[in-house]
Structures are given as structure tokens and as C-alpha cells.
Amino acid sequence: MAEFTMELSDEQKEVRDWIHGFAADVVRPAAAEWDEREETPWPVIQEAAKIGLYSLDFYAQQFFDPTGLGIPMAMEELFWGDAGIGLSIVGTGLAAVGVLANGTEEQIGTWIPQMYGDAADVKVAAFCSSEPDAGSDVSAMRTRAVYDEAKDEWVLNGTKTWATNGGIANVHVVVAVVDPDLGPKGHASFIVPPDTPGLSQGQKFKKHGIRASHTAEVVLEDVRVPGHCLLGGKDKLDERLARSRERAKNPGGERVKNAAMATFEASRPAVGAQAVGIARAAYEVALDYARTRVQFGRPIIDNQGVAFQLADMRTQIDAARLLVWRASWMATAGKPFTSAEGSMSKLFAGETAKKVTAQAMQILGGNGYTREYPVERMHRDAAIYTIFEGTSEIQRLVIARTVAGVPIR
């Protein structure tokens, strides 16, 4: 087990600089165009695939970095370039994490490569959990999966919403209810293979920010998938459901994790790292502007009101990064989040991105409010980081319940 360190190795620095170069040379020049178009930036994803940045191999290398810092480092640099394009490049990763968290080795080897395709024919994947009436409240999920024993198939019906890459994905990972009596413990995750009849894209959302990332509803109408598309397999599911039913009779028994929650727990520090990248980008624009913008005969950074804002911004960004790195290291080292450290990192980083981008707009004044400068887009992009993959309120609830050791409602 690697010791926690804030010093990157030479190899990690090389990877960081490589990603930073791609973000600076390829992502940033394209950011404003794809934000305006509100379309998936397939050419940029393909460029990422050509150099190996959008690939299973790259993310596997970072995922298995023994320090735990590979993924957050990569996320920060890519999202420093642009959040919308960054999410289009890494959005497949959430579906991949869903398979890694819940699938068998055979399922991991079969489906994750199909999520990415190759440089000549790039693909994307979607993780489908939220529903129109079930966002933070996963117990309200209505999408059902019913087992047809005669055909060894699962039949899925329901509507998912807020799905990154939903409807345009090659592979969809869908969380569905298999036992309504068990609430969130009665959920399971399923692979919906390419071109499966009954799956269609519903409404595509026109969003405030991260516009280059495709977000849509996914409609499932009598979608039949083979039995082997149940992540983890039926034996494991039956065993887990039996334990949940037993625990319902004996509340003091062993706790059983929800399939969607296992995915979100694994991904929250990475999402926090994305927010750190956005905040850092906005801070750097504001710092450069404050150094060069002259008012009343001197750079505005000479004004204490501006300088103190920049000091606070830098402090908050560094603190957010440290929380993200700690949680990422703990997850890799197998250390339990006894104080909800994963939620802490996502909460603080998301709030920091929202606050820092707003401060950057203020420092730029009227220029910050125009699309001539990127902080306006960064501020819009940052807003989602207090909402998706668990709102800030839900993160606080998770932290409070964990540190208190009792249910808080």
C-alpha cells in the first residue's frame, strides 16, 4: 500500500503535463464553439482517442495507480481545459465504474472495451440511474426489471433522466428495481447492449452549462437483455436480496450496499477533481487579468479588495484538491470512509468551483459577464457541481449521518 504523499512522481508529472498540453492545445480552442453548438464534440473525442487519452488502457492505468492520484490528476487537467468537452471525454467513465463496482471479471472484460470503441470508431457509454421522480431519493425509483426464467432474460421498463450520453451511447448501464419491497436495497444494475430493441432517447436537455456534454432521457419499453447482462450475476443478486430481506427482519444485521450508491461512492472524488480543474482555470484567468488590468493608474491587483479575493480563491482551491487527493488515496488504499471523506471532497470542491468562478467574474467586472472571456462559461459549468452525482445537501446529509452514527432526516 502506497503511503499518502502530495509529491507526484516523475512519471505522474509527465502524464499530467501531457494531459495539460492536450487540454491547452486541443480542448480550449474548441471550447466556445461546442458550448454554443450544444452538441457532442466527436472530433475532439476522436483526437483524444488517437493519442490514447480516450481509451480503456489509459483510464485503467490511472485507476490502478497505487497512490490513487492518477484519476484526480487527469480529471483536474482535462477540466482545466473545459468542463463540457471534458465531460464528453470522461462521461463514459461513470458507466465503466458502474461495471467495475458491480460486475464480474468476465463482464468487465466484455463490456468496458465496447464502451470506448477505438480511434477509428469512437463510442461512448451511459450510466442511467436518476428518474423524473427519483433523483436524490433513490427509494422512489420506478424502473423495473423482471426476470423471465423460461428465456433467462430480464425485461426492463421505465424512464431514466439526466443520463450523460443517454440514447447516443453504445452501451447503457441501467439501475432498476428488482424487489420493490426492499426499497434501495432491491435495486440492481444491468447492461443494455448496443442496438437492443425497446431502448430509445427521450428528451435531450438544453442546459445552463456543460453544454458540449449530451444529457438526455432514456426510455425503456420491454427491453429484453440476456441473463448474463445482470451485473454481478443472478447468484450474487439472490444472495444479496436474501441478506436484505433478513436484515429487514433483523435491523441489527449486516448492511447491504445499493448498486447505484456503490458507483457514486467510487466516483465522487473524481467529480471533485473536475470541479478543482474548473476553479483553477477561472482563478488563473482572474489572476492574469488582475495583473494586467490598469485602473486609476495601477493594476487592480494592487487593490487589497481584489488581492484578498485572489488569496481566498487560491486557498480554497488548494484545500479542495487536498480533500480530493486524500479521498482518492483512501479509496485506493482500501481505507473506509469513516467520516464520509468521499462526500466531503465532492461537497467542498463543488462549492469551491461555484464560488471561485463567481469571484473571477467579479474581478473581471463587465468583461467577466461577456462571452469574450471564458469565466462566464466556467461559472455556468461550475453550477452543476453542487447538483449532480449528489447535491451539496445530500453530501452534507451523508457526512452528518456518518459522523453522528445515527440516521438524520
Disulfide bonds with the S-S distance in Angstrom:
none
